[in-house]
Amino acid sequence: MTAQPETDLWAGFDAITAEEVAGPTWDEPVPLGIRPDLPGFPVDALPGWLADMVAAVAEETQTPADLAGCLALAVIATAAGGRAVVCVRGRWREPVNLYIAVALDPGNRKSAVFSLMAEPLMAAERALVELSGSVRAEAETTARLARTAADKAAAKAANAEPGMRDQLTAEAVALAQAAEEVKVPGKPQLVADDVTPENLATLLAEQEGRISVLSPEGGIFDIIAGRYSGAPNMEIFLKGHAGDMVRVNRQGRDPQHIEHPAVTMGLAVQPEVLESIGQIKGADGRGLLARFLYAQPESLVGRRDLTPELIPDPVADAYAQRLGSLTLSLAGWTDPALLTFSPEADAVLLAYQKVTESRIGKGGPLAAIVKWASKRDGAVARIAGLLHLATHPDNGWQCPIEASTTAAASRLGDYFTSHAQHVFDAMVADPARQAAHQVLTRIKDGNLSGFTKRELFRQLTRGEFPVMADLDPALALLEEHGWLRQQPLPPRTGRGRPPSPRYETHPRLTRDA
């Protein structure tokens, strides 16, 4: 007997039992929880000149304001990192450098936003290189002459008569020591791209303890995971955030100690990168993940205005002038400026601390991300310091941080908390839940009111679902959440391949489509 095609079997069954297949009415489906409604970046929490630039960049590039907003904090941290410290209370100190990672899919013009937000830093770096040229040239000449004098003295001592050798040797040693003490300053550098941990330590030593990594890619995470070393290497990144002493060993030179390193990171990565960094050995246990402020805004691709408003020249000019001025004014500081809170500002921060403490205990809403949440009060203090310097770029170190500034920093703390909860959920997400999300997206995109398992499998990539059995956990989860309903199989009428299970989709999916 010739087997009936699968489509013929279903066609007959559908015609006979259409009313039965319609089934009972649908209940409200249960969300999968993959993408909650996350708050947008509170642009109005930034000082006026900074908020204006963030809004204008977001409009011209048609990107979420979260990207430019997070980079605004990163560039201010680059300008002030290692040059200012917030005195929170008593001996509690927080440096003002930050680690920020924004997750956005490809095609969101991340590089364009980076370029617009970071260009004043690059201009300030070029100015610092030019201003330091004569000082570096003088130091290099002095060092060269000192080494030459020491070499000549050593040669003279080696060839001296026995009666003069001790005296000449002592002179040669003194000259050699003097030559070693001549310090040649490195060429000023504010920003690095994807650097190895070893190079980062060297840069910190050369740049008087501070450096920033700003990149529209997430390659730095591959380096931390051990791209070149074969094993995770995150020590410098842990200490660079906390300001703990770093010992730098460089070939042919004495070890150097960096008392209070300040590393800033502002990164834009694909969402999959944030999910994968949780798998880096030791990243969670040693606290690297808890040091980052995360943002995962919703992409505007497909909904962008193709004729947006361009950045007004006065806005761009004010941004470049204020950021450049702050960067150059702090560049020469050797002892960090100490920023303090006014009594009213301290009361605002203390109230925020109490909220945090009430939520991180067992069963609390932040218990699942307790390692990250335990650092959020310190992050808010750092942000408050940065907002204060941005508000008073000319004399921020001469006046205390105000209550309104601390309240604005608290709003940003709440924003980053919501996004951190989502990001950490994604890091530990059940694979079946992720697969169900992919299937649900395919159903929505295809406006499928019904399908067979085999038909669905053909529409998905083999990279996501290598074999048809890989669909089973996702389909079962979608059924469990009320998004799908499996229909009864028709009676078999031949010996051929059994019909593939058929599913009906929740009316909301096709209605939304």
C-alpha positions as CSV (number, residue, x, y, z in Angstrom):
1,M,0.0,0.0,0.0
2,T,1.3,3.5,-0.9
3,A,1.7,5.8,2.1
4,Q,-0.3,9.0,2.1
5,P,1.7,12.2,2.3
6,E,1.7,13.9,5.6
7,T,-0.1,17.0,4.3
8,D,-2.9,14.8,2.9
9,L,-3.5,13.1,6.2
10,W,-3.8,16.4,8.0
11,A,-6.0,17.9,5.4
12,G,-8.6,15.2,5.8
13,F,-8.4,15.3,9.6
14,D,-8.7,19.1,9.6
15,A,-11.8,19.0,7.4
16,I,-13.6,16.4,9.5
17,T,-12.8,17.8,13.0
18,A,-12.4,21.5,12.5
19,E,-14.6,22.3,15.5
20,E,-12.8,19.8,17.7
21,V,-9.4,21.1,16.7
22,A,-10.4,24.7,17.7
23,G,-10.4,23.3,21.3
24,P,-11.3,25.2,24.4
25,T,-10.8,28.9,24.8
26,W,-7.2,30.1,25.4
27,D,-6.0,31.2,28.8
28,E,-3.6,34.1,29.2
29,P,-0.1,32.7,28.3
30,V,2.6,32.9,30.9
31,P,5.6,35.1,29.8
32,L,8.9,33.3,29.4
33,G,10.7,36.1,31.2
34,I,13.4,36.4,28.6
35,R,13.0,40.1,28.0
36,P,11.3,42.1,30.8
37,D,10.4,45.7,30.4
38,L,13.6,47.4,31.5
39,P,13.9,51.1,32.4
40,G,15.4,53.5,29.9
41,F,18.5,55.5,30.8
42,P,17.5,58.5,32.9
43,V,19.2,61.1,30.8
44,D,17.9,63.9,33.0
45,A,20.0,62.6,35.8
46,L,23.1,64.0,34.0
47,P,24.3,67.6,34.2
48,G,22.8,69.7,31.4
49,W,25.7,69.9,29.0
50,L,26.2,66.1,29.3
51,A,22.5,65.3,29.0
52,D,22.1,67.5,26.0
53,M,24.9,65.6,24.2
54,V,23.6,62.2,25.1
55,A,20.1,63.1,23.8
56,A,21.5,64.6,20.6
57,V,23.8,61.7,19.9
58,A,21.0,59.2,20.5
59,E,18.7,61.2,18.1
60,E,21.3,61.6,15.3
61,T,22.5,58.0,15.4
62,Q,19.0,56.6,16.2
63,T,20.3,54.5,19.0
64,P,19.0,53.9,22.5
65,A,20.0,56.8,24.8
66,D,21.4,54.0,27.1
67,L,24.4,53.6,24.9
68,A,25.5,57.3,24.8
69,G,24.4,57.7,28.5
70,C,26.6,54.9,29.7
71,L,29.5,56.1,27.6
72,A,29.0,59.6,29.0
73,L,29.7,58.1,32.5
74,A,32.7,56.2,31.1
75,V,34.3,59.2,29.5
76,I,33.9,61.3,32.7
77,A,35.5,58.4,34.6
78,T,38.3,58.4,32.1
79,A,38.9,62.1,32.7
80,A,38.8,61.8,36.5
81,G,40.0,58.3,37.1
82,G,43.0,58.2,39.4
83,R,42.7,61.9,40.0
84,A,39.7,62.0,42.4
85,V,38.5,59.9,45.2
86,V,35.1,60.1,47.0
87,C,35.2,60.1,50.8
88,V,31.9,58.4,51.6
89,R,32.0,58.3,55.4
90,G,34.8,57.8,57.9
91,R,37.6,55.9,56.1
92,W,35.4,54.5,53.4
93,R,36.9,55.8,50.1
94,E,35.7,55.1,46.6
95,P,37.7,55.9,43.4
96,V,35.7,57.3,40.6
97,N,36.7,54.9,37.8
98,L,33.9,52.6,36.5
99,Y,33.5,49.4,34.6
100,I,30.4,49.6,32.2
101,A,29.2,47.1,29.6
102,V,26.3,47.9,27.3
103,A,24.8,45.0,25.3
104,L,23.4,45.7,21.8
105,D,22.9,43.6,18.7
106,P,25.0,44.3,15.6
107,G,23.8,47.1,13.4
108,N,23.2,49.5,16.2
109,R,25.9,52.0,15.2
110,K,28.0,51.4,18.3
111,S,31.2,52.6,16.7
112,A,29.6,55.9,15.6
113,V,28.4,56.6,19.2
114,F,31.8,55.7,20.6
115,S,33.4,58.1,18.2
116,L,31.1,61.0,19.0
117,M,31.3,60.6,22.8
118,A,35.1,59.9,23.0
119,E,36.5,62.4,20.5
120,P,37.0,65.2,23.1
121,L,39.1,62.7,25.1
122,M,41.2,61.9,22.0
123,A,41.7,65.7,21.5
124,A,42.7,66.1,25.1
125,E,45.2,63.3,24.8
126,R,46.7,64.9,21.7
127,A,47.0,68.2,23.6
128,L,48.7,66.5,26.6
129,V,51.2,64.8,24.2
130,E,52.0,68.2,22.7
131,L,52.2,70.0,26.0
132,S,54.6,67.4,27.5
133,G,56.9,67.2,24.5
134,S,59.5,69.6,25.8
135,V,59.5,68.0,29.3
136,R,59.9,64.5,27.8
137,A,62.7,65.7,25.5
138,E,64.6,67.3,28.4
139,A,64.2,64.2,30.5
140,E,65.4,61.9,27.7
141,T,68.4,64.2,27.1
142,T,69.2,64.3,30.8
143,A,69.0,60.5,31.1
144,R,71.2,60.0,28.0
145,L,73.9,62.3,29.3
146,A,73.7,60.7,32.8
147,R,74.2,57.2,31.3
148,T,77.1,58.5,29.2
149,A,78.8,60.1,32.2
150,A,78.3,56.9,34.2
151,D,79.7,54.7,31.4
152,K,82.8,57.0,31.1
153,A,83.3,57.0,34.8
154,A,83.1,53.2,34.9
155,A,85.6,52.8,32.1
156,K,88.0,55.3,33.8
157,A,87.7,53.4,37.1
158,A,88.4,50.1,35.4
159,N,91.7,51.4,33.9
160,A,92.8,53.4,36.9
161,E,96.0,52.8,38.9
162,P,95.4,50.8,42.1
163,G,95.8,53.9,44.3
164,M,93.0,55.8,42.5
165,R,90.6,52.9,41.7
166,D,88.6,52.9,44.9
167,Q,87.8,56.6,44.6
168,L,87.0,56.5,40.9
169,T,84.8,53.4,41.4
170,A,82.8,55.2,44.1
171,E,82.3,58.1,41.7
172,A,81.2,55.7,38.9
173,V,78.7,54.1,41.2
174,A,77.3,57.4,42.3
175,L,76.9,58.5,38.7
176,A,75.3,55.2,37.8
177,Q,72.8,55.6,40.6
178,A,72.1,59.2,39.5
179,A,71.4,57.9,36.0
180,E,69.0,55.3,37.2
181,E,67.0,58.0,39.2
182,V,66.4,60.1,36.1
183,K,62.7,59.5,35.2
184,V,61.6,59.9,31.7
185,P,57.8,60.4,31.6
186,G,55.9,58.3,29.1
187,K,53.9,59.8,26.3
188,P,50.5,60.7,27.8
189,Q,47.8,58.2,26.9
190,L,44.2,58.3,28.2
191,V,42.6,55.4,26.3
192,A,43.6,52.0,25.2
193,D,41.7,49.4,23.1
194,D,41.8,45.7,23.7
195,V,45.1,45.2,25.6
196,T,46.6,42.2,27.3
197,P,46.8,42.1,31.1
198,E,50.5,42.5,30.9
199,N,50.3,45.5,28.6
200,L,47.7,47.0,30.8
201,A,50.0,46.8,33.8
202,T,52.8,48.4,31.8
203,L,50.4,51.2,30.7
204,L,49.4,51.8,34.3
205,A,53.0,52.2,35.3
206,E,53.7,54.6,32.4
207,Q,50.6,56.6,32.9
208,E,50.9,57.3,36.6
209,G,48.4,54.6,37.6
210,R,45.4,55.3,35.4
211,I,44.2,54.1,32.0
212,S,40.9,53.6,30.2
213,V,39.7,50.8,27.9
214,L,36.9,52.1,25.6
215,S,35.8,49.8,22.9
216,P,32.7,49.1,20.7
217,E,33.6,45.4,20.8
218,G,33.9,42.9,23.6
219,G,37.4,41.5,22.7
220,I,38.7,42.4,26.2
221,F,36.6,39.6,27.7
222,D,38.3,37.1,25.4
223,I,41.6,38.4,26.6
224,I,40.5,38.1,30.2
225,A,39.3,34.5,29.5
226,G,42.8,33.6,28.3
227,R,43.0,34.2,24.5
228,Y,46.7,34.5,24.6
229,S,47.7,32.9,27.9
230,G,45.5,29.8,27.7
231,A,44.1,30.5,31.2
232,P,41.9,33.3,32.7
233,N,44.0,36.3,33.8
234,M,41.9,38.9,35.6
235,E,44.2,40.0,38.5
236,I,45.0,43.5,37.0
237,F,41.3,44.1,36.2
238,L,40.2,43.2,39.8
239,K,42.8,45.4,41.4
240,G,42.4,48.2,38.7
241,H,38.7,48.6,39.8
242,A,39.2,48.5,43.5
243,G,42.4,50.5,43.6
244,D,44.5,47.8,45.2
245,M,48.3,47.9,44.9
246,V,49.7,46.4,41.7
247,R,53.3,45.1,41.4
248,V,54.6,45.4,37.8
249,N,57.7,43.4,36.8
250,R,59.2,44.5,33.5
251,Q,62.1,42.7,31.8
252,G,65.4,44.4,32.5
253,R,64.0,46.9,35.0
254,D,63.3,46.9,38.7
255,P,59.8,46.0,39.8
256,Q,57.4,48.9,40.1
257,H,54.5,49.4,42.5
258,I,51.3,51.2,41.6
259,E,49.8,52.2,44.8
260,H,46.3,53.0,43.6
261,P,45.6,51.8,40.0
262,A,42.5,53.2,38.4
263,V,41.2,51.3,35.3
264,T,38.1,52.5,33.6
265,M,36.2,50.3,31.1
266,G,33.4,51.4,28.7
267,L,32.4,48.5,26.4
268,A,29.6,47.8,23.9
269,V,29.2,44.1,23.3
270,Q,26.7,41.8,21.7
271,P,24.2,40.3,24.2
272,E,25.6,36.8,23.7
273,V,29.0,38.1,25.1
274,L,27.4,39.1,28.4
275,E,25.8,35.7,28.6
276,S,29.1,34.0,27.9
277,I,31.3,35.9,30.3
278,G,29.6,34.2,33.2
279,Q,31.3,31.0,32.0
280,I,34.8,32.5,32.4
281,K,36.4,30.4,35.2
282,G,36.6,32.5,38.3
283,A,34.8,35.6,36.9
284,D,31.9,35.2,39.3
285,G,33.8,33.7,42.3
286,R,36.5,36.4,42.2
287,G,34.1,39.2,41.8
288,L,34.9,40.4,38.2
289,L,31.2,40.2,37.2
290,A,30.1,42.1,40.2
291,R,32.4,45.0,39.3
292,F,30.5,45.9,36.1
293,L,27.6,48.1,35.6
294,Y,25.4,46.5,32.9
295,A,22.9,47.9,30.5
296,Q,20.9,45.9,27.8
297,P,18.6,48.4,26.1
298,E,16.1,47.4,23.4
299,S,17.4,47.9,19.8
300,L,15.7,50.5,17.6
301,V,16.6,48.7,14.4
302,G,13.5,48.5,12.2
303,R,11.9,51.5,13.9
304,R,14.5,54.2,13.3
305,D,13.8,57.6,11.9
306,L,15.8,57.8,8.7
307,T,15.9,61.7,8.7
308,P,16.7,62.4,12.4
309,E,17.7,65.7,13.9
310,L,21.4,66.3,13.7
311,I,23.6,67.2,16.7
312,P,23.4,71.0,17.1
313,D,26.8,72.7,16.9
314,P,26.4,74.5,20.3
315,V,25.7,71.2,22.0
316,A,28.7,69.5,20.5
317,D,30.9,72.5,21.2
318,A,29.8,72.7,24.8
319,Y,30.4,69.0,25.3
320,A,33.9,69.2,23.8
321,Q,34.9,72.3,25.8
322,R,33.6,71.0,29.2
323,L,35.0,67.5,28.8
324,G,38.3,68.7,27.5
325,S,38.7,71.3,30.2
326,L,37.9,68.7,33.0
327,T,40.4,66.2,31.5
328,L,43.2,68.7,31.1
329,S,42.7,70.3,34.5
330,L,42.9,67.0,36.3
331,A,45.7,65.5,34.2
332,G,48.5,67.0,36.2
333,W,47.3,66.1,39.6
334,T,49.6,63.8,41.5
335,D,47.6,63.5,44.7
336,P,43.9,62.7,44.0
337,A,41.3,65.3,44.8
338,L,39.1,64.3,47.8
339,L,35.4,64.7,47.2
340,T,33.1,64.8,50.2
341,F,29.4,64.7,50.7
342,S,27.3,67.5,52.3
343,P,25.3,66.4,55.3
344,E,22.2,66.4,53.2
345,A,23.9,64.3,50.5
346,D,25.2,61.9,53.0
347,A,21.6,61.4,54.3
348,V,20.4,60.6,50.8
349,L,23.2,58.0,50.3
350,L,22.5,56.5,53.8
351,A,18.8,56.1,52.9
352,Y,19.9,54.3,49.7
353,Q,22.2,52.0,51.6
354,K,19.4,51.0,53.9
355,V,17.2,50.1,50.9
356,T,20.1,47.9,49.6
357,E,20.6,46.2,52.9
358,S,17.0,45.4,53.2
359,R,16.9,43.7,49.8
360,I,20.1,41.6,49.7
361,G,19.2,39.3,52.5
362,K,18.0,35.7,52.0
363,G,14.7,35.8,50.1
364,G,15.1,39.5,49.3
365,P,14.6,40.9,45.8
366,L,18.3,41.3,45.3
367,A,19.4,38.1,46.9
368,A,20.0,36.4,43.6
369,I,22.6,39.0,42.6
370,V,23.9,39.6,46.1
371,K,27.6,39.9,45.0
372,W,26.7,42.6,42.5
373,A,24.2,44.3,44.8
374,S,26.7,44.5,47.6
375,K,28.8,46.8,45.5
376,R,26.0,49.0,44.2
377,D,26.2,51.5,47.1
378,G,29.9,52.1,46.3
379,A,29.0,52.4,42.6
380,V,26.4,55.1,43.4
381,A,29.0,57.0,45.4
382,R,31.4,56.8,42.5
383,I,28.7,58.0,40.1
384,A,27.8,60.8,42.5
385,G,31.5,61.9,42.4
386,L,31.5,61.9,38.6
387,L,28.2,63.8,38.3
388,H,29.6,66.4,40.8
389,L,32.8,66.9,38.8
390,A,30.7,67.2,35.6
391,T,28.5,69.8,37.3
392,H,31.5,71.7,38.6
393,P,34.3,71.0,36.1
394,D,36.3,74.0,37.2
395,N,36.2,73.7,41.0
396,G,34.4,70.4,41.9
397,W,37.2,69.6,44.4
398,Q,36.5,72.8,46.3
399,C,32.8,72.2,47.2
400,P,30.9,69.2,48.6
401,I,28.7,66.8,46.6
402,E,25.1,68.0,46.9
403,A,22.0,66.1,47.8
404,S,20.4,66.6,44.4
405,T,23.5,65.1,42.8
406,T,23.4,62.1,45.1
407,A,19.7,61.6,44.4
408,A,20.5,61.6,40.6
409,A,23.3,59.0,41.2
410,S,20.7,56.9,43.1
411,R,18.4,57.0,40.1
412,L,21.2,55.7,38.0
413,G,21.9,53.1,40.6
414,D,18.3,51.8,40.3
415,Y,18.6,51.8,36.5
416,F,21.8,49.7,36.6
417,T,20.2,47.4,39.2
418,S,17.2,46.5,37.0
419,H,19.5,45.8,34.0
420,A,21.9,43.8,36.2
421,Q,19.1,41.5,37.3
422,H,18.2,40.8,33.7
423,V,21.8,40.2,32.6
424,F,22.5,37.8,35.5
425,D,19.3,36.0,34.7
426,A,20.5,35.6,31.1
427,M,23.9,34.3,32.3
428,V,22.3,31.4,34.1
429,A,19.3,30.9,31.9
430,D,17.9,27.5,31.2
431,P,18.9,26.4,27.7
432,A,15.3,25.1,27.1
433,R,14.0,28.6,28.0
434,Q,16.4,30.2,25.5
435,A,15.4,27.7,22.8
436,A,11.7,28.4,23.5
437,H,12.4,32.1,23.1
438,Q,13.9,31.4,19.6
439,V,11.0,29.2,18.6
440,L,8.5,31.8,19.8
441,T,10.3,34.5,17.8
442,R,10.1,32.3,14.7
443,I,6.4,31.8,15.2
444,K,5.8,35.5,15.5
445,D,8.0,36.4,12.5
446,G,6.2,33.8,10.4
447,N,2.7,34.7,11.7
448,L,2.1,31.0,12.2
449,S,-1.3,30.1,13.5
450,G,-0.4,26.4,13.3
451,F,2.4,24.2,12.1
452,T,3.8,20.7,12.3
453,K,7.0,20.0,14.2
454,R,8.7,19.1,10.9
455,E,7.6,22.3,9.2
456,L,8.9,24.3,12.1
457,F,12.2,22.5,12.1
458,R,12.7,23.3,8.4
459,Q,12.4,27.0,9.2
460,L,15.0,27.0,11.9
461,T,18.8,27.0,11.5
462,R,20.8,23.8,12.1
463,G,23.2,25.9,14.3
464,E,20.3,26.4,16.8
465,F,18.6,23.0,16.4
466,P,20.9,20.4,14.8
467,V,18.3,17.6,15.0
468,M,14.5,17.7,15.2
469,A,14.6,16.2,18.7
470,D,16.2,19.4,19.9
471,L,12.9,21.1,19.5
472,D,11.2,18.9,22.2
473,P,12.2,20.8,25.3
474,A,11.3,24.2,23.7
475,L,7.9,23.0,22.5
476,A,7.1,21.3,25.9
477,L,8.0,24.6,27.7
478,L,5.9,26.7,25.3
479,E,3.0,24.3,25.9
480,E,3.5,24.5,29.6
481,H,3.4,28.3,29.4
482,G,0.2,28.3,27.3
483,W,1.7,29.6,24.0
484,L,1.1,26.4,22.1
485,R,-1.4,23.6,22.1
486,Q,-0.7,20.2,20.5
487,Q,-3.5,18.7,18.5
488,P,-4.5,15.1,18.6
489,L,-2.8,13.0,15.9
490,P,-5.1,11.7,13.1
491,P,-5.7,7.9,12.9
492,R,-3.0,6.2,10.8
493,T,-4.2,4.8,7.5
494,G,-1.0,3.3,6.2
495,R,2.5,2.0,6.9
496,G,4.4,5.1,5.9
497,R,6.1,7.6,8.1
498,P,3.8,8.7,11.0
499,P,2.5,12.3,10.7
500,S,4.5,14.9,12.5
501,P,2.8,16.4,15.6
502,R,0.8,19.5,14.8
503,Y,0.6,22.5,17.1
504,E,-1.9,25.4,17.3
505,T,-0.5,28.8,18.5
506,H,-2.1,31.2,20.9
507,P,-4.2,33.7,19.0
508,R,-2.2,36.6,20.6
509,L,0.8,35.6,18.5
510,T,-0.9,36.0,15.1
511,R,-2.9,39.0,16.4
512,D,0.3,40.8,17.5
513,A,2.0,39.9,14.2
